[in-house]
Amino acid sequence: MATTVRWKRRPEGSNWGEFGPGDQLGRLNLITPERVRAAVAEVREGRRFCLSLPLDFPGGTAINATRLPPRLMPVMEGNQPNMNFPYSRKNPRHRDVLCDDQVLLTLQYSTQWDALAHIGQEFDADDDGEAEIVYYNGFRAGEDIAGPVEYRPDGTQVETGQETGARALGVENMARAGLQGRGVMIDFKAHYGEERVLVGYDALMRILEKDRVAVEPGDLVCIRTGFDEMLLSMNRQPDAAKLRGSFAALDGRDKGLHRWITESGLVALASDNIAVEGTPARACEDEHCTALPLHELCLFKLGVYLGEFWHLSELADWLRAHGRSRFLLTAPPLRLPGAVGSPVTPVATV
């Protein structure tokens, strides 16, 4: 791991450098063996819940026009598809039959993790008066996160000839760390139903107090809104306007909420909705601001991971019925080097 400090100036409210100048894990550093043992201690019944939607949900492109549903295809051997393929075609003595497939998959189409390379910012990390594109802990566009074109400040773009991929902060770091820890459920639907409301710090604290939910350093926080149930009921034909106009979501502009995320020591925020935070965000009062303020805070500043489109309702209902909010969460992404996000099949054990 590199030891060079990549910045002279770090963003206000960030923790860059606190886990070392070459750190690529962010808050995952807080899931220590002691925290894992505490998570395992939450398992009392051995019951498991799958927290992933089928990966062909939401369906179509109504929710995000650039993210396409998966396309499953057989592996081809010449002009022969390896699906129900009898080996006797090669050797009449063999009776084996082969199925072998491949998929064209948009990695953040359905239930997903955002890696730390997913969101960066134009920020003057060199403290030379000119902003450059940087990511968590000062990793750089082009040098560390490569794309086929370079977007220049004058509005032009030029081909780089580089292969696309995150040479740093890729999702494989999450996988290699073995993402497992204590999950904590916060149930917005139990308090707001299907009402569309942005939840800031004060409202969140009332929910935590009423439901006796405690969030500690190293926890993986899950927020159930009810979005997943409505999405599943639409059966791959999502009504984007109805979905976006329903259910509570975190208010990404709320400064108190930012302080709580920073001070709580939580490692990840996962929700059943589109972006964890309410989108579009409330209007920005500053001259320059971010379109996704919680993404900026979590991924860019703090190294906190975001999970979207998780299937949380069945688990949330079970926990509420049993007077619990904590569970063991096992949720590694694909160990796909260079990817900036990944589908995930999280498992909660209670």
PyMOL commands that set and color helices and strands:
alter all, ss='L'
color gray80, all
select helices_A, chain A and resi 26-30+33-40+87-89+136-138+172-177+189-192+201-211+227-233+240-244+255-264+293-302+313-321
alter helices_A, ss='H'
color red, helices_A
select strands_A, chain A and resi 48-50+71-74+76-77+80-81+83-86+97-99+101-104+112-114+121-123+132-134+145-146+149-151+157-159+165-166+180-187+198-199+220-224+249-250+268-271+305-308+326-330+341-343+347-349
alter strands_A, ss='S'
color yellow, strands_A
deselect
rebuild
show_as cartoon
